[in-house]
Every structure is written in C-alpha cells, then in structure tokens.
C-alpha cells in the first residue's frame, strides 16, 4: 500500500463556470485556470501521482501546453489512471475535502463522488468527498478562492489477475 497527498487552490472570478468534481455548480463565480480549474480533481490527481511516486500534475500536464486549455479535469484524471496503470497500480481509496465558504456544496457531493469514481474506474464507495467552510477566515472564507485537499491509497495489482 502506498499513500499520497494533494493540495490545490484556485481563485474565484466572474465569468467562469464553477466545476467541482466534474459537477457544474450554480454560482455567481467560477474558478480561474488553464483547464476547467476543477480544484478537487486537481488535488486528487496530485494525491494519486504522489502515491505512485510520479511527481505532480504540473509535470504531466503543464499549463503552458495549449492541449490542456479548457480541458475537463476528469479527462486528465483518466490520463493519471493510465499513468498509474502502466506502473501496475490500482486505486484503493480516495478521501478529500473541498474548502469553500460559498456556495453550499452538500447537494452536489454525491454526484462529485460518482464522477470521480467513474473517472478512476473504482466503486463509488472508494471515493469520499467532504466539504467545509473556514468560518469566514482566510482566502476561502472571504470567497477569494476555493481549496481542496486529497489523500489517496493505491496498491499494486496482483500479478496474473488480468486487471
Ligand atoms: Mg490546479
């Protein structure tokens, strides 16, 4: 068993769609970034790559590369699974926290977990998504941005199982 941690922050700006865990969340602002800026998917990808000893998403998908402009981060997550799969790893479980003062994310958590589980090709029970505010403190509390933390556990696929 190997473990990895991921952390990411994106700035909230007007005129962008808010995408979290592949869900379009209705809100007056969205996250700024080169891709769809799905901060939750980014934190999970960094946790997975970290667990596999494969660096981070900046190394695999540089934001200077036009191919990744506006791309769905779930598509990048599928790419990360190919990187892990090539090394013989499968995901055991992922736990994560979205840190946002607003909007209220509870109604979207189940769909986020489902999207993320599908992209990682694991049962939805292997993915746990949580959300918290910061009681108004700091950049998340003031609504300047949204942060996400993730921890991933991965394991080697047993030889000869054909998985
Ligand atoms: Mg990011």
Backbone and ligand atoms as CSV (ligand in chain L), in Angstrom:
chain,resi,resn,atom,element,x,y,z
A,1,UNK,N,N,0.849,-1.201,0.000
A,1,UNK,CA,C,0.000,0.000,0.000
A,1,UNK,C,C,0.878,1.242,0.000
A,2,UNK,N,N,0.526,2.203,-0.853
A,2,UNK,CA,C,1.262,3.478,-0.879
A,2,UNK,C,C,0.250,4.611,-0.760
A,3,UNK,N,N,0.688,5.737,-0.204
A,3,UNK,CA,C,-0.222,6.859,0.028
A,3,UNK,C,C,0.335,8.140,-0.575
A,4,UNK,N,N,-0.551,9.029,-0.965
A,4,UNK,CA,C,-0.137,10.330,-1.486
A,4,UNK,C,C,-1.076,11.410,-1.008
A,5,UNK,N,N,-0.553,12.632,-0.968
A,5,UNK,CA,C,-1.368,13.781,-0.558
A,5,UNK,C,C,-1.419,14.788,-1.699
A,6,UNK,N,N,-2.541,15.470,-1.824
A,6,UNK,CA,C,-2.678,16.521,-2.840
A,6,UNK,C,C,-3.334,17.741,-2.239
A,7,UNK,N,N,-2.907,18.906,-2.688
A,7,UNK,CA,C,-3.494,20.170,-2.232
A,7,UNK,C,C,-3.506,21.119,-3.415
A,8,UNK,N,N,-4.603,21.845,-3.596
A,8,UNK,CA,C,-4.661,22.803,-4.687
A,8,UNK,C,C,-5.577,23.961,-4.305
A,9,UNK,N,N,-5.313,25.099,-4.920
A,9,UNK,CA,C,-6.112,26.313,-4.718
A,9,UNK,C,C,-6.335,26.967,-6.068
A,10,UNK,N,N,-7.541,27.423,-6.320
A,10,UNK,CA,C,-7.792,28.273,-7.488
A,10,UNK,C,C,-8.588,29.496,-7.047
A,11,UNK,N,N,-8.364,30.583,-7.775
A,11,UNK,CA,C,-9.010,31.855,-7.493
A,11,UNK,C,C,-10.434,31.857,-8.069
A,12,UNK,N,N,-11.390,32.419,-7.323
A,12,UNK,CA,C,-12.763,32.583,-7.815
A,12,UNK,C,C,-12.869,33.889,-8.584
A,13,UNK,N,N,-13.370,33.809,-9.814
A,13,UNK,CA,C,-13.506,35.003,-10.655
A,13,UNK,C,C,-14.879,35.008,-11.333
A,14,UNK,N,N,-15.295,36.203,-11.763
A,14,UNK,CA,C,-16.550,36.316,-12.510
A,14,UNK,C,C,-16.333,35.776,-13.925
A,15,UNK,N,N,-17.415,35.286,-14.521
A,15,UNK,CA,C,-17.360,34.890,-15.923
A,15,UNK,C,C,-16.796,33.511,-16.180
A,16,UNK,N,N,-16.665,32.690,-15.120
A,16,UNK,CA,C,-16.222,31.312,-15.303
A,16,UNK,C,C,-17.241,30.374,-14.668
A,17,UNK,N,N,-17.388,29.187,-15.266
A,17,UNK,CA,C,-18.250,28.162,-14.704
A,17,UNK,C,C,-17.533,27.548,-13.492
A,18,UNK,N,N,-18.293,27.235,-12.434
A,18,UNK,CA,C,-17.691,26.587,-11.261
A,18,UNK,C,C,-17.822,25.075,-11.415
A,19,UNK,N,N,-16.682,24.414,-11.642
A,19,UNK,CA,C,-16.654,22.956,-11.812
A,19,UNK,C,C,-15.932,22.340,-10.619
A,20,UNK,N,N,-16.607,21.457,-9.914
A,20,UNK,CA,C,-16.003,20.755,-8.766
A,20,UNK,C,C,-16.335,19.273,-8.872
A,21,UNK,N,N,-15.325,18.439,-8.926
A,21,UNK,CA,C,-15.565,17.008,-9.082
A,21,UNK,C,C,-16.367,16.704,-10.339
A,22,UNK,N,N,-16.159,17.507,-11.370
A,22,UNK,CA,C,-16.847,17.295,-12.643
A,22,UNK,C,C,-18.299,17.753,-12.648
A,23,UNK,N,N,-18.748,18.358,-11.557
A,23,UNK,CA,C,-20.125,18.863,-11.473
A,23,UNK,C,C,-20.122,20.368,-11.695
A,24,UNK,N,N,-21.016,20.844,-12.547
A,24,UNK,CA,C,-21.179,22.276,-12.751
A,24,UNK,C,C,-22.081,22.805,-11.633
A,25,UNK,N,N,-21.488,23.554,-10.711
A,25,UNK,CA,C,-22.211,24.032,-9.533
A,25,UNK,C,C,-22.697,25.459,-9.790
A,26,UNK,N,N,-24.003,25.698,-9.716
A,26,UNK,CA,C,-24.522,27.038,-9.961
A,26,UNK,C,C,-23.960,28.042,-8.939
A,27,UNK,N,N,-23.300,29.103,-9.434
A,27,UNK,CA,C,-22.714,30.113,-8.556
A,27,UNK,C,C,-22.389,31.335,-9.402
A,28,UNK,N,N,-22.261,32.484,-8.736
A,28,UNK,CA,C,-22.015,33.732,-9.472
A,28,UNK,C,C,-20.570,33.842,-9.979
A,29,UNK,N,N,-19.698,32.996,-9.500
A,29,UNK,CA,C,-18.301,32.989,-9.930
A,29,UNK,C,C,-17.857,31.558,-10.236
A,30,UNK,N,N,-16.709,31.463,-10.911
A,30,UNK,CA,C,-16.113,30.155,-11.158
A,30,UNK,C,C,-14.628,30.220,-10.877
A,31,UNK,N,N,-13.970,29.067,-10.950
A,31,UNK,CA,C,-12.542,29.026,-10.658
A,31,UNK,C,C,-11.730,29.341,-11.910
A,32,UNK,N,N,-10.711,30.166,-11.713
A,32,UNK,CA,C,-9.847,30.591,-12.812
A,32,UNK,C,C,-8.740,29.548,-13.005
A,33,UNK,N,N,-8.387,29.308,-14.254
A,33,UNK,CA,C,-7.311,28.356,-14.501
A,33,UNK,C,C,-7.201,28.018,-15.967
A,34,UNK,N,N,-6.146,27.277,-16.299
A,34,UNK,CA,C,-5.853,26.928,-17.692
A,34,UNK,C,C,-6.822,25.854,-18.185
A,35,UNK,N,N,-7.068,24.853,-17.325
A,35,UNK,CA,C,-8.045,23.802,-17.659
A,35,UNK,C,C,-9.415,24.293,-17.194
A,36,UNK,N,N,-10.314,23.377,-16.865
A,36,UNK,CA,C,-11.599,23.804,-16.306
A,36,UNK,C,C,-11.448,24.219,-14.832
A,37,UNK,N,N,-10.204,24.119,-14.307
A,37,UNK,CA,C,-9.864,24.597,-12.958
A,37,UNK,C,C,-10.610,23.849,-11.849
A,38,UNK,N,N,-10.875,22.577,-12.101
A,38,UNK,CA,C,-11.557,21.734,-11.111
A,38,UNK,C,C,-10.573,21.416,-9.985
A,39,UNK,N,N,-10.611,22.271,-8.972
A,39,UNK,CA,C,-9.614,22.215,-7.894
A,39,UNK,C,C,-9.653,20.876,-7.153
A,40,UNK,N,N,-10.836,20.276,-7.065
A,40,UNK,CA,C,-10.971,18.991,-6.375
A,40,UNK,C,C,-10.301,17.874,-7.182
A,41,UNK,N,N,-10.583,17.831,-8.469
A,41,UNK,CA,C,-9.942,16.817,-9.323
A,41,UNK,C,C,-8.427,17.009,-9.329
A,42,UNK,N,N,-7.974,18.268,-9.292
A,42,UNK,CA,C,-6.529,18.529,-9.297
A,42,UNK,C,C,-5.867,17.988,-8.028
A,43,UNK,N,N,-6.498,18.226,-6.874
A,43,UNK,CA,C,-5.929,17.734,-5.616
A,43,UNK,C,C,-5.873,16.207,-5.628
A,44,UNK,N,N,-6.907,15.581,-6.167
A,44,UNK,CA,C,-6.935,14.107,-6.234
A,44,UNK,C,C,-5.838,13.591,-7.170
A,45,UNK,N,N,-5.672,14.254,-8.306
A,45,UNK,CA,C,-4.617,13.817,-9.242
A,45,UNK,C,C,-3.239,13.920,-8.594
A,46,UNK,N,N,-3.002,14.991,-7.858
A,46,UNK,CA,C,-1.710,15.138,-7.185
A,46,UNK,C,C,-1.517,14.072,-6.098
A,47,UNK,N,N,-2.596,13.709,-5.422
A,47,UNK,CA,C,-2.504,12.653,-4.406
A,47,UNK,C,C,-2.168,11.311,-5.068
A,48,UNK,N,N,-2.823,11.030,-6.193
A,48,UNK,CA,C,-2.587,9.763,-6.905
A,48,UNK,C,C,-1.162,9.709,-7.454
A,49,UNK,N,N,-0.746,10.799,-8.095
A,49,UNK,CA,C,0.615,10.833,-8.663
A,49,UNK,C,C,1.652,10.751,-7.550
A,50,UNK,N,N,1.353,11.419,-6.443
A,50,UNK,CA,C,2.266,11.376,-5.298
A,50,UNK,C,C,2.399,9.961,-4.751
A,51,UNK,N,N,1.276,9.256,-4.640
A,51,UNK,CA,C,1.299,7.886,-4.124
A,51,UNK,C,C,2.133,6.980,-5.026
A,52,UNK,N,N,2.085,7.256,-6.330
A,52,UNK,CA,C,2.813,6.425,-7.305
A,52,UNK,C,C,4.259,6.886,-7.491
A,53,UNK,N,N,4.644,7.962,-6.815
A,53,UNK,CA,C,6.000,8.492,-6.988
A,53,UNK,C,C,6.201,9.097,-8.368
A,54,UNK,N,N,5.130,9.697,-8.901
A,54,UNK,CA,C,5.149,10.218,-10.272
A,54,UNK,C,C,5.046,11.737,-10.321
A,55,UNK,N,N,5.552,12.423,-9.302
A,55,UNK,CA,C,5.591,13.884,-9.368
A,55,UNK,C,C,4.235,14.510,-9.141
A,56,UNK,N,N,3.873,15.467,-10.006
A,56,UNK,CA,C,2.593,16.164,-9.838
A,56,UNK,C,C,1.981,16.492,-11.195
A,57,UNK,N,N,0.776,17.089,-11.163
A,57,UNK,CA,C,0.085,17.338,-12.437
A,57,UNK,C,C,0.793,18.394,-13.269
A,58,UNK,N,N,1.504,19.325,-12.598
A,58,UNK,CA,C,2.252,20.336,-13.342
A,58,UNK,C,C,3.303,19.696,-14.245
A,59,UNK,N,N,3.852,18.573,-13.798
A,59,UNK,CA,C,4.866,17.875,-14.585
A,59,UNK,C,C,4.244,17.135,-15.777
A,60,UNK,N,N,3.073,16.551,-15.554
A,60,UNK,CA,C,2.455,15.744,-16.614
A,60,UNK,C,C,1.600,16.583,-17.563
A,61,UNK,N,N,0.970,17.634,-17.037
A,61,UNK,CA,C,0.065,18.458,-17.861
A,61,UNK,C,C,0.406,19.934,-17.666
A,62,UNK,N,N,1.525,20.413,-18.197
A,62,UNK,CA,C,1.951,21.799,-17.953
A,62,UNK,C,C,0.929,22.821,-18.480
A,63,UNK,N,N,0.720,23.889,-17.698
A,63,UNK,CA,C,-0.291,24.878,-18.107
A,63,UNK,C,C,0.206,25.783,-19.235
A,64,UNK,N,N,1.415,25.509,-19.715
A,64,UNK,CA,C,1.921,26.212,-20.900
A,64,UNK,C,C,1.541,25.449,-22.172
A,65,UNK,N,N,0.931,24.254,-22.002
A,65,UNK,CA,C,0.608,23.394,-23.138
A,65,UNK,C,C,-0.827,23.682,-23.594
A,66,UNK,N,N,-0.975,24.151,-24.851
A,66,UNK,CA,C,-2.290,24.539,-25.383
A,66,UNK,C,C,-3.266,23.363,-25.419
A,67,UNK,N,N,-2.756,22.129,-25.421
A,67,UNK,CA,C,-3.641,20.958,-25.454
A,67,UNK,C,C,-4.528,20.878,-24.223
A,68,UNK,N,N,-4.083,21.489,-23.129
A,68,UNK,CA,C,-4.825,21.367,-21.883
A,68,UNK,C,C,-5.696,22.585,-21.589
A,69,UNK,N,N,-5.759,23.524,-22.526
A,69,UNK,CA,C,-6.565,24.728,-22.298
A,69,UNK,C,C,-8.052,24.355,-22.301
A,70,UNK,N,N,-8.727,24.667,-21.200
A,70,UNK,CA,C,-10.165,24.431,-21.094
A,70,UNK,C,C,-10.554,22.972,-20.962
A,71,UNK,N,N,-9.566,22.076,-20.866
A,71,UNK,CA,C,-9.865,20.634,-20.843
A,71,UNK,C,C,-10.578,20.256,-19.542
A,72,UNK,N,N,-11.464,19.234,-19.648
A,72,UNK,CA,C,-12.111,18.695,-18.452
A,72,UNK,C,C,-11.065,18.003,-17.594
A,73,UNK,N,N,-11.041,18.346,-16.316
A,73,UNK,CA,C,-10.060,17.726,-15.422
A,73,UNK,C,C,-10.367,16.257,-15.192
A,74,UNK,N,N,-11.618,15.823,-15.460
A,74,UNK,CA,C,-11.917,14.393,-15.356
A,74,UNK,C,C,-11.180,13.632,-16.452
A,75,UNK,N,N,-11.014,14.274,-17.624
A,75,UNK,CA,C,-10.234,13.649,-18.704
A,75,UNK,C,C,-8.769,13.538,-18.283
A,76,UNK,N,N,-8.276,14.541,-17.579
A,76,UNK,CA,C,-6.896,14.476,-17.068
A,76,UNK,C,C,-6.776,13.383,-15.998
A,77,UNK,N,N,-7.826,13.249,-15.183
A,77,UNK,CA,C,-7.827,12.208,-14.151
A,77,UNK,C,C,-7.765,10.817,-14.797
A,78,UNK,N,N,-8.472,10.660,-15.919
A,78,UNK,CA,C,-8.404,9.381,-16.648
A,78,UNK,C,C,-6.976,9.140,-17.148
A,79,UNK,N,N,-6.297,10.208,-17.567
A,79,UNK,CA,C,-4.896,10.095,-18.017
A,79,UNK,C,C,-3.993,9.674,-16.840
A,80,UNK,N,N,-4.270,10.250,-15.673
A,80,UNK,CA,C,-3.487,9.884,-14.482
A,80,UNK,C,C,-3.670,8.396,-14.179
A,81,UNK,N,N,-4.886,7.895,-14.372
A,81,UNK,CA,C,-5.134,6.462,-14.137
A,81,UNK,C,C,-4.333,5.599,-15.104
A,82,UNK,N,N,-4.148,6.087,-16.346
A,82,UNK,CA,C,-3.313,5.348,-17.310
A,82,UNK,C,C,-1.861,5.319,-16.835
A,83,UNK,N,N,-1.395,6.451,-16.287
A,83,UNK,CA,C,-0.016,6.521,-15.776
A,83,UNK,C,C,0.159,5.529,-14.625
A,84,UNK,N,N,-0.827,5.495,-13.713
A,84,UNK,CA,C,-0.742,4.555,-12.586
A,84,UNK,C,C,-0.856,3.108,-13.075
A,85,UNK,N,N,-1.775,2.899,-14.018
A,85,UNK,CA,C,-1.995,1.548,-14.543
A,85,UNK,C,C,-0.747,0.993,-15.210
A,86,UNK,N,N,0.002,1.867,-15.897
A,86,UNK,CA,C,1.229,1.444,-16.580
A,86,UNK,C,C,2.266,0.955,-15.570
A,87,UNK,N,N,2.188,1.467,-14.347
A,87,UNK,CA,C,3.103,1.026,-13.284
A,87,UNK,C,C,2.494,-0.100,-12.442
A,88,UNK,N,N,1.305,-0.582,-12.846
A,88,UNK,CA,C,0.681,-1.713,-12.141
A,88,UNK,C,C,-0.079,-1.338,-10.886
A,89,UNK,N,N,-0.447,-0.048,-10.763
A,89,UNK,CA,C,-1.175,0.371,-9.557
A,89,UNK,C,C,-2.674,0.476,-9.819
A,90,UNK,N,N,-3.457,0.166,-8.798
A,90,UNK,CA,C,-4.885,0.471,-8.820
A,90,UNK,C,C,-5.220,1.276,-7.566
A,91,UNK,N,N,-6.299,2.055,-7.653
A,91,UNK,CA,C,-6.687,2.916,-6.531
A,91,UNK,C,C,-7.413,2.091,-5.488
A,92,UNK,N,N,-6.983,2.254,-4.250
A,92,UNK,CA,C,-7.663,1.585,-3.151
A,92,UNK,C,C,-8.794,2.480,-2.644
A,93,UNK,N,N,-8.436,3.710,-2.264
A,93,UNK,CA,C,-9.472,4.678,-1.884
A,93,UNK,C,C,-8.928,6.090,-1.960
A,94,UNK,N,N,-9.849,7.032,-2.050
A,94,UNK,CA,C,-9.510,8.453,-2.072
A,94,UNK,C,C,-10.420,9.161,-1.087
A,95,UNK,N,N,-9.840,10.015,-0.269
A,95,UNK,CA,C,-10.639,10.870,0.618
A,95,UNK,C,C,-10.238,12.316,0.338
A,96,UNK,N,N,-11.188,13.211,0.349
A,96,UNK,CA,C,-10.864,14.600,0.003
A,96,UNK,C,C,-11.790,15.590,0.706
A,97,UNK,N,N,-11.330,16.832,0.762
A,97,UNK,CA,C,-12.098,17.922,1.377
A,97,UNK,C,C,-12.049,19.134,0.453
A,98,UNK,N,N,-13.196,19.697,0.149
A,98,UNK,CA,C,-13.256,20.977,-0.559
A,98,UNK,C,C,-13.462,22.060,0.490
A,99,UNK,N,N,-12.655,23.115,0.418
A,99,UNK,CA,C,-12.738,24.202,1.393
A,99,UNK,C,C,-13.317,25.433,0.684
A,100,UNK,N,N,-14.568,25.713,0.960
A,100,UNK,CA,C,-15.254,26.824,0.288
A,100,UNK,C,C,-16.269,27.439,1.243
A,101,UNK,N,N,-16.278,28.744,1.328
A,101,UNK,CA,C,-17.274,29.413,2.162
A,101,UNK,C,C,-18.660,29.328,1.515
A,102,UNK,N,N,-18.667,29.580,0.205
A,102,UNK,CA,C,-19.872,29.508,-0.603
A,102,UNK,C,C,-19.487,28.973,-1.971
A,103,UNK,N,N,-20.365,28.391,-2.748
A,103,UNK,CA,C,-21.748,28.039,-2.407
A,103,UNK,C,C,-21.809,26.801,-1.520
A,104,UNK,N,N,-22.999,26.490,-1.058
A,104,UNK,CA,C,-23.206,25.283,-0.255
A,104,UNK,C,C,-23.061,24.065,-1.176
A,105,UNK,N,N,-22.168,23.168,-0.808
A,105,UNK,CA,C,-21.830,22.073,-1.722
A,105,UNK,C,C,-22.532,20.757,-1.408
A,106,UNK,N,N,-23.186,20.679,-0.249
A,106,UNK,CA,C,-23.813,19.412,0.169
A,106,UNK,C,C,-24.689,18.781,-0.926
A,107,UNK,N,N,-25.496,19.570,-1.666
A,107,UNK,CA,C,-26.367,18.924,-2.660
A,107,UNK,C,C,-25.613,18.278,-3.826
A,108,UNK,N,N,-24.325,18.568,-3.976
A,108,UNK,CA,C,-23.569,18.109,-5.148
A,108,UNK,C,C,-22.531,17.035,-4.824
A,109,UNK,N,N,-22.343,16.769,-3.531
A,109,UNK,CA,C,-21.270,15.861,-3.086
A,109,UNK,C,C,-21.407,14.459,-3.702
A,110,UNK,N,N,-22.627,13.926,-3.698
A,110,UNK,CA,C,-22.841,12.569,-4.210
A,110,UNK,C,C,-22.480,12.474,-5.689
A,111,UNK,N,N,-22.869,13.496,-6.467
A,111,UNK,CA,C,-22.552,13.479,-7.905
A,111,UNK,C,C,-21.055,13.635,-8.127
A,112,UNK,N,N,-20.405,14.453,-7.304
A,112,UNK,CA,C,-18.943,14.602,-7.427
A,112,UNK,C,C,-18.264,13.260,-7.227
A,113,UNK,N,N,-18.650,12.549,-6.149
A,113,UNK,CA,C,-18.035,11.252,-5.841
A,113,UNK,C,C,-18.269,10.268,-6.983
A,114,UNK,N,N,-19.473,10.300,-7.550
A,114,UNK,CA,C,-19.804,9.392,-8.655
A,114,UNK,C,C,-18.932,9.691,-9.878
A,115,UNK,N,N,-18.825,10.976,-10.235
A,115,UNK,CA,C,-17.990,11.371,-11.395
A,115,UNK,C,C,-16.535,10.962,-11.196
A,116,UNK,N,N,-16.030,11.235,-10.006
A,116,UNK,CA,C,-14.614,10.952,-9.725
A,116,UNK,C,C,-14.371,9.444,-9.732
A,117,UNK,N,N,-15.298,8.691,-9.151
A,117,UNK,CA,C,-15.164,7.227,-9.126
A,117,UNK,C,C,-15.179,6.666,-10.548
A,118,UNK,N,N,-16.065,7.203,-11.394
A,118,UNK,CA,C,-16.127,6.729,-12.788
A,118,UNK,C,C,-14.819,7.011,-13.507
A,119,UNK,N,N,-14.272,8.208,-13.310
A,119,UNK,CA,C,-13.016,8.569,-13.995
A,119,UNK,C,C,-11.863,7.690,-13.507
A,120,UNK,N,N,-11.919,7.271,-12.244
A,120,UNK,CA,C,-10.848,6.426,-11.693
A,120,UNK,C,C,-11.159,4.943,-11.852
A,121,UNK,N,N,-12.355,4.628,-12.381
A,121,UNK,CA,C,-12.828,3.244,-12.568
A,121,UNK,C,C,-12.757,2.450,-11.260
A,122,UNK,N,N,-13.292,3.052,-10.210
A,122,UNK,CA,C,-13.403,2.364,-8.921
A,122,UNK,C,C,-14.849,2.481,-8.450
A,123,UNK,N,N,-15.271,1.599,-7.527
A,123,UNK,CA,C,-16.628,1.734,-6.981
A,123,UNK,C,C,-16.770,3.075,-6.253
A,124,UNK,N,N,-17.966,3.614,-6.256
A,124,UNK,CA,C,-18.195,4.915,-5.629
A,124,UNK,C,C,-17.882,4.855,-4.126
A,125,UNK,N,N,-17.941,3.668,-3.553
A,125,UNK,CA,C,-17.609,3.508,-2.125
A,125,UNK,C,C,-16.127,3.745,-1.850
A,126,UNK,N,N,-15.303,3.776,-2.904
A,126,UNK,CA,C,-13.865,4.020,-2.742
A,126,UNK,C,C,-13.531,5.512,-2.738
A,127,UNK,N,N,-14.547,6.344,-2.955
A,127,UNK,CA,C,-14.317,7.791,-3.053
A,127,UNK,C,C,-15.174,8.512,-2.017
A,128,UNK,N,N,-14.528,9.267,-1.148
A,128,UNK,CA,C,-15.245,10.035,-0.130
A,128,UNK,C,C,-14.970,11.520,-0.335
A,129,UNK,N,N,-16.026,12.293,-0.528
A,129,UNK,CA,C,-15.885,13.734,-0.746
A,129,UNK,C,C,-16.532,14.469,0.419
A,130,UNK,N,N,-15.808,15.417,0.976
A,130,UNK,CA,C,-16.341,16.238,2.064
A,130,UNK,C,C,-16.211,17.713,1.674
A,131,UNK,N,N,-16.968,18.551,2.337
A,131,UNK,CA,C,-16.843,19.989,2.119
A,131,UNK,C,C,-16.896,20.688,3.466
A,132,UNK,N,N,-16.142,21.773,3.566
A,132,UNK,CA,C,-16.181,22.571,4.796
A,132,UNK,C,C,-16.048,24.050,4.443
A,133,UNK,N,N,-16.530,24.898,5.317
A,133,UNK,CA,C,-16.228,26.327,5.227
A,133,UNK,C,C,-15.008,26.562,6.127
A,134,UNK,N,N,-14.564,27.813,6.199
A,134,UNK,CA,C,-13.490,28.128,7.156
A,134,UNK,C,C,-13.984,29.149,8.173
A,135,UNK,N,N,-15.306,29.132,8.414
A,135,UNK,CA,C,-15.893,30.082,9.369
A,135,UNK,C,C,-15.546,31.518,8.986
A,136,UNK,N,N,-15.431,31.751,7.692
A,136,UNK,CA,C,-15.165,33.110,7.205
A,136,UNK,C,C,-13.707,33.533,7.261
A,137,UNK,N,N,-12.828,32.644,7.677
A,137,UNK,CA,C,-11.416,33.012,7.832
A,137,UNK,C,C,-10.615,32.736,6.560
A,138,UNK,N,N,-9.641,33.599,6.302
A,138,UNK,CA,C,-8.683,33.365,5.226
A,138,UNK,C,C,-9.273,33.560,3.831
A,139,UNK,N,N,-8.481,33.130,2.808
A,139,UNK,CA,C,-8.893,33.377,1.415
A,139,UNK,C,C,-10.145,32.603,1.036
A,140,UNK,N,N,-10.314,31.420,1.616
A,140,UNK,CA,C,-11.529,30.655,1.309
A,140,UNK,C,C,-12.728,31.313,1.983
A,141,UNK,N,N,-12.515,31.770,3.195
A,141,UNK,CA,C,-13.592,32.386,3.953
A,141,UNK,C,C,-14.081,33.679,3.344
A,142,UNK,N,N,-13.153,34.432,2.730
A,142,UNK,CA,C,-13.527,35.708,2.106
A,142,UNK,C,C,-14.080,35.506,0.701
A,143,UNK,N,N,-14.030,34.270,0.213
A,143,UNK,CA,C,-14.555,33.994,-1.127
A,143,UNK,C,C,-13.585,34.325,-2.234
A,144,UNK,N,N,-12.300,34.553,-1.901
A,144,UNK,CA,C,-11.293,34.814,-2.942
A,144,UNK,C,C,-10.962,33.568,-3.744
A,145,UNK,N,N,-11.098,32.422,-3.106
A,145,UNK,CA,C,-10.750,31.189,-3.806
A,145,UNK,C,C,-11.320,29.974,-3.110
A,146,UNK,N,N,-11.098,28.834,-3.742
A,146,UNK,CA,C,-11.511,27.543,-3.187
A,146,UNK,C,C,-10.283,26.643,-3.146
A,147,UNK,N,N,-10.150,25.902,-2.064
A,147,UNK,CA,C,-9.027,24.972,-1.908
A,147,UNK,C,C,-9.567,23.547,-1.819
A,148,UNK,N,N,-8.700,22.596,-2.079
A,148,UNK,CA,C,-9.073,21.190,-1.912
A,148,UNK,C,C,-7.863,20.404,-1.435
A,149,UNK,N,N,-8.131,19.464,-0.537
A,149,UNK,CA,C,-7.116,18.519,-0.044
A,149,UNK,C,C,-7.570,17.112,-0.433
A,150,UNK,N,N,-6.601,16.259,-0.727
A,150,UNK,CA,C,-6.946,14.856,-1.014
A,150,UNK,C,C,-5.850,13.933,-0.507
A,151,UNK,N,N,-6.268,12.767,-0.090
A,151,UNK,CA,C,-5.342,11.680,0.241
A,151,UNK,C,C,-5.782,10.465,-0.566
A,152,UNK,N,N,-4.795,9.790,-1.160
A,152,UNK,CA,C,-5.105,8.599,-1.957
A,152,UNK,C,C,-4.279,7.426,-1.468
A,153,UNK,N,N,-4.901,6.262,-1.450
A,153,UNK,CA,C,-4.195,4.999,-1.204
A,153,UNK,C,C,-4.223,4.183,-2.488
A,154,UNK,N,N,-3.077,3.681,-2.894
A,154,UNK,CA,C,-3.015,2.841,-4.104
A,154,UNK,C,C,-2.267,1.549,-3.767
A,155,UNK,N,N,-2.513,0.535,-4.584
A,155,UNK,CA,C,-1.811,-0.744,-4.352
A,155,UNK,C,C,-1.480,-1.365,-5.700
A,156,UNK,N,N,-0.468,-2.227,-5.697
A,156,UNK,CA,C,-0.085,-2.945,-6.906
A,156,UNK,C,C,-1.152,-3.967,-7.250
A,157,UNK,N,N,-1.511,-4.048,-8.521
A,157,UNK,CA,C,-2.443,-5.086,-8.962
A,157,UNK,C,C,-1.724,-6.422,-8.828
A,158,UNK,N,N,-2.344,-7.412,-8.153
A,158,UNK,CA,C,-1.684,-8.720,-8.040
A,158,UNK,C,C,-1.413,-9.300,-9.430
A,159,UNK,N,N,-0.251,-9.873,-9.636
A,159,UNK,CA,C,0.127,-10.441,-10.939
A,159,UNK,C,C,-0.835,-11.558,-11.296
A,160,UNK,N,N,-1.174,-11.617,-12.579
A,160,UNK,CA,C,-1.969,-12.742,-13.078
A,160,UNK,C,C,-3.468,-12.615,-12.871
A,161,UNK,N,N,-3.905,-11.449,-12.327
A,161,UNK,CA,C,-5.353,-11.284,-12.136
A,161,UNK,C,C,-6.011,-10.724,-13.389
A,162,UNK,N,N,-5.193,-10.249,-14.314
A,162,UNK,CA,C,-5.706,-9.736,-15.578
A,162,UNK,C,C,-6.418,-8.411,-15.462
A,163,UNK,N,N,-6.253,-7.726,-14.323
A,163,UNK,CA,C,-6.920,-6.426,-14.138
A,163,UNK,C,C,-6.084,-5.294,-14.689
L,1,MG,MG,MG,-4.936,23.341,-10.127
